[in-house]
Amino acid sequence: MRTKLFSLAIVLVTMVAHSTFAQLENPVTWNVSAKHKEDNRYELTFKANIQHGWHLYSTELPAGGPLPTVFIYTESADFKPTGKVTETGILKKALDEVFNVEVRYYANEVTFTQEIELAKGVSGTTISGNIEYQVCFEDKCVFHEKDFTVKVGQKVAVAQTDTNDNPTDSSLWSFFFIAFLGGLAGLLTPCVFPMIPMTVSFFLNKQKNRFNAILNAIVFGVSIIAIYTSLGLLVSLTNLGADFTSNIISHWITNTIFFALFLAFAASFFGLFEIVLPSSLSTRTDAQAEKGGFIGSFFMALTLVLVSLSCVGPIVGALLVEAAAGLGAKPIVGMFGFSLAFAIPFTLFAIFPSLLKSLPKSGGWLNSVKVVLGFIVLAFSLKFLSAIDSVYHLGILSRGVFISIWITIFAMLGMYLLGKIRFKLDSEPKPIGFMRMMLALASFTFAIYLIPGLFGAPLSGLSSILPSKKPNDFDLTKMVNYAQPITVNNSAICEDAKYSDFLSLPHGLQGYFHYEQALACARKQNKPLFIDFVGHACANCKVMEQQVWSDPRVLEILRNEYVIVALYVDERTKLPAEEQYISPTDGKKKDTVGKHNADFQITRFSMNSQPYYVLLGNREELLTEPYGFNTNIEDFIAFLKKGVESFKSSK
């Protein structure tokens, strides 16, 4: 039994260690899960990932030594633990000179298992409790407590720290089917459509005969599949980390390259120049032309894959988490299913690029098609520039500027279709036909639709593309009775939020951008915590904010019932040196706010797709299942209300 004197000594040591090693405030991350064994018996698994240099003590230590690892369960008539806790890991033994006893401990990782037996007549229940453990680093020791909650029975067990949307016991075929559907959904994202004119132009200009057209299209499709599938394998084999995708789609170099690429294609469609390979490469590609131009097909596929990542990143990111966890063939199968669905339509389209040739043979008509595509590509090029501006807080391409440029582009497109603007490759103007008139009308209508956005209108249909609204943006809707009255709680935050000088929440909400600060406020105000894992370059996050968060009922619950924290996973602001650390999950250094937030989401919730919403209680217990991308407002309200009810019932 622990004496008061010994407990006091532990507390004092913990305080010293905490102040000295603040950047390592939680050297152990836990993943708790459960699986069915037989009849009414289940096995709980507690996997501990231990930061390098630290060690975690065994459950069995001699009396008079340091504190062992202890698992304490909340009493319930629904279940009872049976047998002893078993340990799986590289057990080390050493003489502790302080306590003068032989201690048993683990480094890097260890898995504890405990068998649970459900009571007669109970088909499922929720098991909760906490883990008490002590970890040491050289001569410094830290005592920690970790709450856990896991469901067993009825449905597949879901743990507090293991909320992967793909259950580990699901078959590879079902996972393949889900990934295939994800690929079909990815085709509908706004980042993919602008690639269509590039694909058409490439295969229209490069093919010389039917056989080469089919062969190059097949190479194009196979390349898409190979590139996407290799991403999961690459992360697993090279330990790039599950936040690899986020780093790609938010980095200024990537977005600058594709902004310039889109501008170049737009200029080419306008007739400014023709995109050709350098002469040194042209000779080689000409030599390969009879073989199908495989090199060009591959690089066209690579361009499509990289550009599409900015919208399909949440789907790909979930699969990369599987790869980072090293779950055998599952990430490969998933990425193959996703890329297969993604590649099939593009491959078929590439096989038949001559469909454009079925249009009137007039060079002016065919050039008009290219010019229209040029306006569209030019408009979408701003998305990449906007990503740079948002991630790096440049303040150049604001929402108002972005919308103004789009209004100009689509107004000019309408004028072009009416023959008021001409390019050098256009033929002599002819009477405006019905189809051209309808397209001009659509272009002008779209430009007019954008105008209210300059005055604060949400433009929900374009929320995935437009920059987010900022508090200092001009918003006429605030001056009129634009929405239903909302009860505002002026004490939503306890103190000035860290990073609030360059980060903000949508719709005038108040909250935090630092987890520990938000958690402290939630405990002070006795409120649950609403965690928003978000990204500057996350298109679906903007959709949720504009189409779901904007509902007055949602805003009222968020304002009054929760303390909000938005954790940007692609925020590039550097962390102070003392807060930087090496993640035990991927072994990579986390030196920015975004990397820290992404690592927190992955290690704590086994998920790195955004948006991802988590509701926690004051003890950091999970109040309900996390919520992903789902624009059904009623579902989101039910999610928020369930969190509030669970929080109140846990008091």
Solvent accessible surface area in square Angstrom, and as a share of the most:
residue,aa,sasa,rsa
1,M,237,1.06
2,R,122,0.45
3,T,83,0.48
4,K,185,0.79
5,L,142,0.71
6,F,53,0.22
7,S,45,0.29
8,L,99,0.49
9,A,45,0.35
10,I,17,0.09
11,V,76,0.44
12,L,96,0.48
13,V,63,0.36
14,T,29,0.17
15,M,120,0.54
16,V,79,0.45
17,A,1,0.01
18,H,90,0.40
19,S,85,0.55
20,T,73,0.43
21,F,33,0.14
22,A,54,0.42
23,Q,66,0.29
24,L,29,0.15
25,E,72,0.32
26,N,62,0.32
27,P,0,0.00
28,V,0,0.00
29,T,25,0.15
30,W,7,0.02
31,N,39,0.20
32,V,1,0.00
33,S,33,0.21
34,A,14,0.11
35,K,123,0.52
36,H,100,0.45
37,K,94,0.40
38,E,85,0.38
39,D,123,0.64
40,N,52,0.27
41,R,65,0.24
42,Y,23,0.09
43,E,37,0.17
44,L,0,0.00
45,T,32,0.18
46,F,0,0.00
47,K,79,0.33
48,A,0,0.00
49,N,37,0.19
50,I,5,0.03
51,Q,16,0.07
52,H,164,0.73
53,G,41,0.40
54,W,3,0.01
55,H,36,0.16
56,L,0,0.00
57,Y,6,0.02
58,S,0,0.00
59,T,31,0.18
60,E,97,0.43
61,L,31,0.15
62,P,57,0.36
63,A,102,0.79
64,G,62,0.60
65,G,7,0.06
66,P,3,0.02
67,L,14,0.07
68,P,36,0.23
69,T,2,0.01
70,V,44,0.25
71,F,22,0.09
72,I,74,0.37
73,Y,37,0.14
74,T,78,0.46
75,E,168,0.75
76,S,51,0.33
77,A,97,0.75
78,D,50,0.26
79,F,16,0.07
80,K,115,0.49
81,P,60,0.38
82,T,34,0.20
83,G,72,0.69
84,K,165,0.70
85,V,36,0.21
86,T,80,0.46
87,E,46,0.21
88,T,95,0.55
89,G,43,0.41
90,I,137,0.70
91,L,60,0.30
92,K,85,0.36
93,K,117,0.49
94,A,41,0.31
95,L,116,0.58
96,D,25,0.13
97,E,154,0.69
98,V,129,0.74
99,F,55,0.23
100,N,116,0.59
101,V,32,0.18
102,E,100,0.45
103,V,6,0.03
104,R,68,0.25
105,Y,39,0.15
106,Y,5,0.02
107,A,27,0.21
108,N,97,0.50
109,E,88,0.40
110,V,2,0.01
111,T,30,0.17
112,F,0,0.00
113,T,26,0.15
114,Q,9,0.04
115,E,40,0.18
116,I,0,0.00
117,E,54,0.24
118,L,5,0.02
119,A,36,0.28
120,K,202,0.85
121,G,83,0.80
122,V,39,0.22
123,S,73,0.47
124,G,19,0.19
125,T,20,0.12
126,T,67,0.39
127,I,0,0.00
128,S,34,0.22
129,G,10,0.09
130,N,38,0.20
131,I,0,0.00
132,E,22,0.10
133,Y,3,0.01
134,Q,3,0.01
135,V,0,0.00
136,C,2,0.01
137,F,46,0.19
138,E,144,0.64
139,D,115,0.60
140,K,62,0.26
141,C,25,0.15
142,V,8,0.04
143,F,54,0.23
144,H,35,0.16
145,E,107,0.48
146,K,27,0.12
147,D,30,0.16
148,F,2,0.01
149,T,28,0.16
150,V,0,0.00
151,K,87,0.37
152,V,2,0.01
153,G,9,0.09
154,Q,155,0.69
155,K,171,0.72
156,V,75,0.43
157,A,23,0.18
158,V,47,0.27
159,A,3,0.02
160,Q,1,0.00
161,T,1,0.01
162,D,33,0.17
163,T,8,0.05
164,N,32,0.16
165,D,108,0.56
166,N,13,0.07
167,P,52,0.32
168,T,104,0.60
169,D,106,0.55
170,S,36,0.23
171,S,64,0.41
172,L,84,0.42
173,W,202,0.71
174,S,46,0.30
175,F,3,0.01
176,F,41,0.17
177,F,119,0.50
178,I,92,0.47
179,A,6,0.05
180,F,49,0.20
181,L,85,0.42
182,G,13,0.13
183,G,0,0.00
184,L,73,0.36
185,A,52,0.40
186,G,0,0.00
187,L,28,0.14
188,L,136,0.68
189,T,24,0.14
190,P,29,0.18
191,C,3,0.02
192,V,3,0.02
193,F,101,0.42
194,P,3,0.02
195,M,0,0.00
196,I,62,0.32
197,P,7,0.04
198,M,0,0.00
199,T,1,0.01
200,V,8,0.05
201,S,21,0.13
202,F,39,0.16
203,F,1,0.00
204,L,34,0.17
205,N,98,0.50
206,K,100,0.42
207,Q,34,0.15
208,K,141,0.60
209,N,68,0.35
210,R,121,0.44
211,F,138,0.58
212,N,3,0.02
213,A,8,0.07
214,I,62,0.32
215,L,51,0.25
216,N,6,0.03
217,A,0,0.00
218,I,81,0.41
219,V,34,0.19
220,F,0,0.00
221,G,4,0.04
222,V,88,0.51
223,S,10,0.06
224,I,0,0.00
225,I,31,0.15
226,A,54,0.42
227,I,22,0.11
228,Y,0,0.00
229,T,22,0.13
230,S,51,0.33
231,L,21,0.10
232,G,0,0.00
233,L,82,0.41
234,L,74,0.37
235,V,2,0.01
236,S,48,0.31
237,L,130,0.65
238,T,69,0.40
239,N,72,0.37
240,L,60,0.30
241,G,1,0.01
242,A,3,0.02
243,D,9,0.05
244,F,46,0.19
245,T,6,0.03
246,S,16,0.10
247,N,46,0.24
248,I,30,0.15
249,I,22,0.11
250,S,0,0.00
251,H,53,0.24
252,W,122,0.43
253,I,84,0.43
254,T,28,0.17
255,N,6,0.03
256,T,54,0.32
257,I,100,0.51
258,F,12,0.05
259,F,39,0.16
260,A,54,0.42
261,L,49,0.24
262,F,1,0.00
263,L,67,0.33
264,A,35,0.27
265,F,27,0.11
266,A,2,0.02
267,A,20,0.16
268,S,16,0.11
269,F,5,0.02
270,F,34,0.14
271,G,8,0.08
272,L,123,0.61
273,F,92,0.38
274,E,130,0.58
275,I,74,0.37
276,V,105,0.60
277,L,74,0.37
278,P,80,0.50
279,S,95,0.61
280,S,76,0.49
281,L,74,0.37
282,S,31,0.20
283,T,96,0.56
284,R,160,0.58
285,T,34,0.20
286,D,97,0.50
287,A,70,0.55
288,Q,57,0.25
289,A,18,0.14
290,E,115,0.52
291,K,116,0.49
292,G,2,0.02
293,G,21,0.20
294,F,76,0.32
295,I,92,0.47
296,G,20,0.19
297,S,0,0.00
298,F,77,0.32
299,F,114,0.48
300,M,15,0.07
301,A,0,0.00
302,L,50,0.25
303,T,26,0.15
304,L,1,0.01
305,V,1,0.01
306,L,55,0.28
307,V,2,0.01
308,S,0,0.00
309,L,1,0.01
310,S,10,0.06
311,C,6,0.04
312,V,0,0.00
313,G,6,0.06
314,P,28,0.18
315,I,55,0.28
316,V,0,0.00
317,G,2,0.02
318,A,21,0.16
319,L,7,0.03
320,L,1,0.00
321,V,10,0.06
322,E,2,0.01
323,A,1,0.00
324,A,43,0.34
325,A,68,0.53
326,G,49,0.47
327,L,72,0.36
328,G,61,0.59
329,A,57,0.44
330,K,15,0.06
331,P,3,0.02
332,I,51,0.26
333,V,36,0.21
334,G,0,0.00
335,M,0,0.00
336,F,85,0.35
337,G,0,0.00
338,F,0,0.00
339,S,0,0.00
340,L,45,0.23
341,A,1,0.01
342,F,0,0.00
343,A,2,0.02
344,I,77,0.39
345,P,54,0.34
346,F,12,0.05
347,T,21,0.12
348,L,96,0.48
349,F,76,0.32
350,A,1,0.01
351,I,22,0.11
352,F,84,0.35
353,P,11,0.07
354,S,55,0.35
355,L,114,0.57
356,L,43,0.21
357,K,103,0.44
358,S,93,0.60
359,L,54,0.27
360,P,82,0.51
361,K,166,0.70
362,S,43,0.28
363,G,54,0.52
364,G,8,0.08
365,W,85,0.30
366,L,57,0.28
367,N,13,0.06
368,S,10,0.07
369,V,33,0.19
370,K,74,0.31
371,V,0,0.00
372,V,29,0.17
373,L,42,0.21
374,G,0,0.00
375,F,5,0.02
376,I,55,0.28
377,V,0,0.00
378,L,48,0.24
379,A,0,0.00
380,F,30,0.13
381,S,0,0.00
382,L,15,0.07
383,K,22,0.09
384,F,9,0.04
385,L,61,0.30
386,S,5,0.03
387,A,13,0.10
388,I,19,0.10
389,D,17,0.09
390,S,31,0.20
391,V,1,0.00
392,Y,62,0.23
393,H,66,0.30
394,L,95,0.47
395,G,68,0.65
396,I,126,0.64
397,L,9,0.05
398,S,45,0.29
399,R,11,0.04
400,G,29,0.28
401,V,66,0.38
402,F,0,0.00
403,I,0,0.00
404,S,47,0.30
405,I,61,0.31
406,W,4,0.01
407,I,29,0.15
408,T,72,0.42
409,I,11,0.06
410,F,23,0.09
411,A,27,0.21
412,M,76,0.34
413,L,11,0.05
414,G,0,0.00
415,M,78,0.35
416,Y,2,0.01
417,L,7,0.04
418,L,51,0.25
419,G,31,0.30
420,K,147,0.62
421,I,39,0.20
422,R,121,0.44
423,F,49,0.20
424,K,151,0.64
425,L,104,0.52
426,D,24,0.13
427,S,51,0.33
428,E,129,0.58
429,P,88,0.55
430,K,142,0.60
431,P,131,0.83
432,I,65,0.33
433,G,40,0.38
434,F,152,0.63
435,M,119,0.53
436,R,53,0.19
437,M,86,0.38
438,M,72,0.32
439,L,84,0.42
440,A,1,0.01
441,L,103,0.51
442,A,58,0.45
443,S,7,0.05
444,F,61,0.25
445,T,74,0.43
446,F,54,0.22
447,A,5,0.04
448,I,114,0.58
449,Y,94,0.36
450,L,0,0.00
451,I,71,0.36
452,P,63,0.40
453,G,4,0.04
454,L,56,0.28
455,F,90,0.37
456,G,4,0.03
457,A,18,0.14
458,P,31,0.20
459,L,11,0.06
460,S,38,0.24
461,G,64,0.62
462,L,23,0.11
463,S,3,0.02
464,S,17,0.11
465,I,11,0.05
466,L,1,0.01
467,P,13,0.08
468,S,35,0.23
469,K,46,0.20
470,K,93,0.39
471,P,86,0.54
472,N,138,0.71
473,D,36,0.19
474,F,114,0.47
475,D,13,0.07
476,L,77,0.38
477,T,23,0.14
478,K,139,0.59
479,M,133,0.59
480,V,89,0.51
481,N,136,0.70
482,Y,122,0.46
483,A,50,0.39
484,Q,121,0.54
485,P,125,0.79
486,I,44,0.22
487,T,84,0.49
488,V,82,0.47
489,N,40,0.21
490,N,133,0.68
491,S,65,0.42
492,A,8,0.06
493,I,44,0.22
494,C,45,0.27
495,E,101,0.45
496,D,127,0.66
497,A,10,0.08
498,K,76,0.32
499,Y,29,0.11
500,S,58,0.37
501,D,127,0.66
502,F,64,0.26
503,L,8,0.04
504,S,29,0.19
505,L,11,0.06
506,P,16,0.10
507,H,53,0.24
508,G,54,0.52
509,L,11,0.05
510,Q,84,0.37
511,G,7,0.06
512,Y,0,0.00
513,F,8,0.03
514,H,47,0.21
515,Y,19,0.07
516,E,76,0.34
517,Q,30,0.13
518,A,0,0.00
519,L,6,0.03
520,A,60,0.47
521,C,3,0.02
522,A,1,0.01
523,R,119,0.44
524,K,159,0.67
525,Q,48,0.21
526,N,76,0.39
527,K,28,0.12
528,P,6,0.04
529,L,0,0.00
530,F,0,0.00
531,I,0,0.00
532,D,3,0.02
533,F,0,0.00
534,V,5,0.03
535,G,6,0.06
536,H,12,0.06
537,A,12,0.09
538,C,13,0.08
539,A,7,0.05
540,N,31,0.16
541,C,2,0.01
542,K,27,0.11
543,V,17,0.10
544,M,0,0.00
545,E,12,0.06
546,Q,8,0.04
547,Q,63,0.28
548,V,0,0.00
549,W,0,0.00
550,S,39,0.25
551,D,21,0.11
552,P,28,0.18
553,R,113,0.41
554,V,0,0.00
555,L,12,0.06
556,E,66,0.30
557,I,22,0.11
558,L,1,0.00
559,R,38,0.14
560,N,36,0.19
561,E,62,0.28
562,Y,2,0.01
563,V,1,0.00
564,I,3,0.02
565,V,0,0.00
566,A,2,0.01
567,L,0,0.00
568,Y,27,0.10
569,V,8,0.04
570,D,10,0.05
571,E,2,0.01
572,R,58,0.21
573,T,45,0.26
574,K,131,0.55
575,L,14,0.07
576,P,56,0.35
577,A,86,0.67
578,E,105,0.47
579,E,59,0.26
580,Q,39,0.17
581,Y,27,0.10
582,I,91,0.46
583,S,1,0.00
584,P,38,0.24
585,T,57,0.33
586,D,12,0.06
587,G,46,0.44
588,K,78,0.33
589,K,110,0.46
590,K,6,0.02
591,D,23,0.12
592,T,13,0.08
593,V,5,0.03
594,G,1,0.01
595,K,59,0.25
596,H,66,0.30
597,N,7,0.04
598,A,3,0.02
599,D,10,0.05
600,F,35,0.15
601,Q,0,0.00
602,I,18,0.09
603,T,20,0.12
604,R,20,0.07
605,F,0,0.00
606,S,15,0.10
607,M,4,0.02
608,N,12,0.06
609,S,17,0.11
610,Q,19,0.09
611,P,4,0.02
612,Y,8,0.03
613,Y,1,0.01
614,V,0,0.00
615,L,0,0.00
616,L,0,0.00
617,G,1,0.01
618,N,36,0.19
619,R,149,0.54
620,E,44,0.20
621,E,21,0.09
622,L,23,0.12
623,L,16,0.08
624,T,17,0.10
625,E,67,0.30
626,P,24,0.15
627,Y,22,0.08
628,G,29,0.28
629,F,97,0.40
630,N,56,0.29
631,T,53,0.31
632,N,72,0.37
633,I,49,0.25
634,E,99,0.44
635,D,64,0.33
636,F,0,0.00
637,I,10,0.05
638,A,58,0.45
639,F,15,0.06
640,L,0,0.00
641,K,106,0.45
642,K,105,0.44
643,G,0,0.00
644,V,17,0.10
645,E,115,0.52
646,S,30,0.19
647,F,10,0.04
648,K,122,0.52
649,S,94,0.61
650,S,55,0.35
651,K,147,0.62
